[in-house]
Amino acid sequence: MGADVKQLLATLRAVLDRLTADDFAPLVGERFELLLPEGEPLELRLTSCDELGGAPEGARRPFSLIFHGDRLVPQQIWTLRHPQLGELELFIVPLGPEEGGMRYEAIFT
């Protein structure tokens, strides 16, 4: 792995490590784009942002994001795009169908 790629990965990790539930809570109800390799992005709507208990002093409090989309994509790391947050590489897990679509979750620890 080249030095440029290592630097980029370190930068992405640092950005994700700083995000908290407070960054996402105001965005509940907004649309995100999940970038698909075959073209048109899959539109996801952020439907909840919930903290998941306590954290050691000085550490980020874990939280969960729930998204809804209109079709199934596999569990993996996907690029999500939002006008305010930019592009984020998140591990997205399908939870199952609900409300005529599919529910997805991303957990931050």
C-alpha positions in Angstrom: 0.0 0.0 0.0 1.4 3.3 -1.1 2.1 6.3 1.3 -0.7 8.3 -0.3 -3.3 5.6 0.3 -2.2 5.1 3.9 -2.5 8.9 4.5 -6.0 8.9 2.9 -7.1 6.0 5.1 -5.7 7.6 8.2 -7.6 10.8 7.4 -10.9 9.0 6.8 -10.5 7.1 10.0 -9.8 10.4 11.9 -12.9 12.0 10.5 -15.1 9.0 11.4 -13.6 8.8 14.9 -14.7 12.4 15.6 -18.3 12.0 14.5 -20.9 11.7 17.3 -24.6 11.2 17.6 -24.9 15.0 17.9 -23.6 15.3 14.3 -26.3 13.0 12.9 -29.3 13.8 15.1 -30.2 17.0 13.3 -30.1 15.0 10.0 -32.9 12.5 10.9 -35.4 12.6 8.1 -32.8 13.7 5.5 -31.6 11.8 2.5 -28.2 10.2 2.0 -26.9 8.6 -1.2 -25.3 5.1 -1.0 -22.9 5.0 -4.0 -23.4 1.8 -6.0 -20.7 0.6 -8.5 -23.3 0.1 -11.3 -24.4 3.7 -11.6 -27.3 5.4 -9.9 -26.9 5.8 -6.1 -29.4 4.2 -3.8 -31.3 6.9 -1.8 -31.4 6.2 1.9 -33.4 8.2 4.5 -31.9 8.5 8.0 -34.8 7.5 10.3 -33.1 7.4 13.7 -30.0 8.2 15.6 -29.8 6.6 19.0 -27.0 6.6 21.6 -26.2 3.1 22.9 -25.3 3.4 26.5 -22.2 4.9 28.2 -18.6 5.2 27.3 -15.4 5.5 29.2 -14.4 9.0 30.2 -13.0 10.8 27.2 -14.3 8.3 24.7 -17.1 8.8 22.2 -20.5 7.5 23.2 -21.5 4.6 20.9 -24.5 5.3 18.7 -26.6 3.6 16.0 -28.0 5.1 12.7 -31.0 3.5 11.1 -31.6 4.2 7.4 -34.5 3.1 5.0 -34.1 2.4 1.3 -36.2 0.9 -1.4 -34.1 -2.2 -2.2 -31.6 -4.6 -0.7 -27.9 -4.2 -0.9 -25.4 -6.6 0.9 -23.7 -6.0 4.2 -20.4 -4.3 3.5 -18.5 -1.0 3.7 -20.3 1.5 1.5 -19.7 5.2 0.6 -22.6 7.3 1.8 -22.8 10.9 0.6 -24.7 13.8 2.3 -24.5 17.5 1.3 -23.5 18.6 4.9 -21.2 15.7 5.8 -19.6 14.9 2.5 -18.6 11.3 1.7 -18.3 8.7 4.5 -17.2 5.1 4.4 -19.6 3.2 6.6 -20.2 -0.4 7.4 -23.9 -0.8 6.5 -25.9 -3.9 7.6 -29.3 -4.7 6.2 -31.8 -5.4 9.1 -34.8 -6.5 7.1 -37.8 -5.2 5.3 -40.1 -2.5 6.9 -42.6 0.0 5.5 -42.3 -1.2 1.9 -38.5 -0.9 1.9 -35.4 -2.2 3.6 -33.9 -1.0 6.9 -30.1 -0.6 7.4 -28.0 0.1 10.4 -24.5 1.6 10.9 -23.0 1.5 14.4 -20.3 3.8 15.7 -18.3 2.6 18.8 
